[in-house]
Amino acid sequence: MIYGIGTDVCDVRRIRASLDRHGERFARKVLADGELVTWRARTARWPERGLRYLATRFSAKEAFSKAIGLGMRMPMTWRNCEIAKLPTGQPVIVLHGQLKAWFESKGLRAHVTVTDETDYAASFVVIEFVDYKKEDPP
Ligand SMILES: CC(C)(COP(=O)(O)OP(=O)(O)OC[C@H]1O[C@@H](n2cnc3c(N)ncnc32)[C@H](O)[C@@H]1OP(=O)(O)O)[C@@H](O)C(=O)NCCC(=O)NCCS
């Protein structure tokens, strides 16, 4: 059974402006440790790819925050919601800290997809109940 859905469109130019203004501090606020490693590597090789990576993560985290119905409110935080990758390249949400505990206590599972093109990055998240039984309250 579906618990929630969330979507977000992110203007890549806004992310560029924040990076220009705040430098790596902005990336450190938004990205989990694992994401930060990937962002730094991509940025070192090709800054545009780093920027796009950051924009899609930003958008996926906002979409996730909507899908769980909290927005950017505790226990939802930027850094506790990591968008990792499976070996196939498929993005997957990995949670940390209080957010992980909250999410697991509700018996939820997340699905995410991201995309970007020129000036925009977009994401869509679906949250489902794991092992939902008809008699369970929503
Ligand atoms: C959800 C949130 C991350 C989206 O912010 P944003 O990127 O500025 O705005 P977007 O245009 O992407 O999305 C806005 C839409 O998110 C949806 N939304 C807002 N809060 C939501 C929530 N708790 N759960 C799910 N969806 C939510 C609404 O549909 C809203 O559109 P609407 O106001 O026209 O109905 C942000 O609003 C948030 O963190 N809210 C929680 C904290 C908060 O409420 N702060 C203000 C205190 S008064």
The ligand as a MOL file (V3000), in Angstrom:
LIG
                    3D

  0  0  0     0  0            999 V3000
M  V30 BEGIN CTAB
M  V30 COUNTS 48 50 0 0 0
M  V30 BEGIN ATOM
M  V30 1 C 7.9310 20.7570 1.5920 0
M  V30 2 C 9.0360 21.7780 1.3080 0
M  V30 3 C 10.3810 21.0610 1.4100 0
M  V30 4 C 8.8340 22.3110 -0.1150 0
M  V30 5 O 9.4560 23.5320 -0.2720 0
M  V30 6 P 9.7470 24.3260 -1.6560 0
M  V30 7 O 10.8140 23.6370 -2.4260 0
M  V30 8 O 9.9810 25.7160 -1.2410 0
M  V30 9 O 8.4320 24.3430 -2.4900 0
M  V30 10 P 7.9040 23.4430 -3.7100 0
M  V30 11 O 7.3070 24.3660 -4.6840 0
M  V30 12 O 8.9150 22.4560 -4.1880 0
M  V30 13 O 6.7500 22.6040 -3.0110 0
M  V30 14 C 5.6950 23.2580 -2.3980 0
M  V30 15 C 4.6030 22.2330 -2.2110 0
M  V30 16 O 5.0400 21.2100 -1.3090 0
M  V30 17 C 3.8930 20.6450 -0.7190 0
M  V30 18 N 4.1370 20.4960 0.7100 0
M  V30 19 C 4.3250 21.4740 1.6420 0
M  V30 20 N 4.4890 20.9310 2.8570 0
M  V30 21 C 4.4060 19.5940 2.6940 0
M  V30 22 C 4.4700 18.5020 3.5830 0
M  V30 23 N 4.6490 18.6410 4.8940 0
M  V30 24 N 4.3200 17.2550 3.0660 0
M  V30 25 C 4.1150 17.0740 1.7580 0
M  V30 26 N 4.0440 18.0690 0.8690 0
M  V30 27 C 4.1870 19.3200 1.3330 0
M  V30 28 C 2.7050 21.5900 -0.9740 0
M  V30 29 O 1.8630 20.9880 -1.9280 0
M  V30 30 C 3.3870 22.8230 -1.5600 0
M  V30 31 O 2.6100 23.4590 -2.5420 0
M  V30 32 P 1.3940 24.4440 -2.1080 0
M  V30 33 O 1.9390 25.3020 -1.0120 0
M  V30 34 O 1.0790 25.1760 -3.3740 0
M  V30 35 O 0.3220 23.5220 -1.6610 0
M  V30 36 C 8.9870 22.9330 2.3250 0
M  V30 37 O 7.7930 23.6300 2.1410 0
M  V30 38 C 9.0960 22.4860 3.7790 0
M  V30 39 O 10.1180 22.0100 4.2190 0
M  V30 40 N 8.0490 22.6240 4.5450 0
M  V30 41 C 8.1160 22.1930 5.9420 0
M  V30 42 C 8.6730 23.2350 6.8460 0
M  V30 43 C 7.7430 24.3930 6.8980 0
M  V30 44 O 6.5670 24.2160 6.8030 0
M  V30 45 N 8.3240 25.5620 7.0600 0
M  V30 46 C 7.5400 26.7430 7.1080 0
M  V30 47 C 6.9740 26.9070 8.4900 0
M  V30 48 S 5.5580 27.9190 8.4480 0
M  V30 END ATOM
M  V30 BEGIN BOND
M  V30 1 1 1 2
M  V30 2 1 2 3
M  V30 3 1 2 4
M  V30 4 1 2 36
M  V30 5 1 4 5
M  V30 6 1 5 6
M  V30 7 2 6 7
M  V30 8 1 6 8
M  V30 9 1 6 9
M  V30 10 1 9 10
M  V30 11 2 10 11
M  V30 12 1 10 12
M  V30 13 1 10 13
M  V30 14 1 13 14
M  V30 15 1 14 15
M  V30 16 1 15 16
M  V30 17 1 15 30
M  V30 18 1 16 17
M  V30 19 1 17 18
M  V30 20 1 17 28
M  V30 21 1 18 19
M  V30 22 1 18 27
M  V30 23 2 19 20
M  V30 24 1 20 21
M  V30 25 1 21 22
M  V30 26 2 21 27
M  V30 27 1 22 23
M  V30 28 2 22 24
M  V30 29 1 24 25
M  V30 30 2 25 26
M  V30 31 1 26 27
M  V30 32 1 28 29
M  V30 33 1 28 30
M  V30 34 1 30 31
M  V30 35 1 31 32
M  V30 36 2 32 33
M  V30 37 1 32 34
M  V30 38 1 32 35
M  V30 39 1 36 37
M  V30 40 1 36 38
M  V30 41 2 38 39
M  V30 42 1 38 40
M  V30 43 1 40 41
M  V30 44 1 41 42
M  V30 45 1 42 43
M  V30 46 2 43 44
M  V30 47 1 43 45
M  V30 48 1 45 46
M  V30 49 1 46 47
M  V30 50 1 47 48
M  V30 END BOND
M  V30 END CTAB
M  END
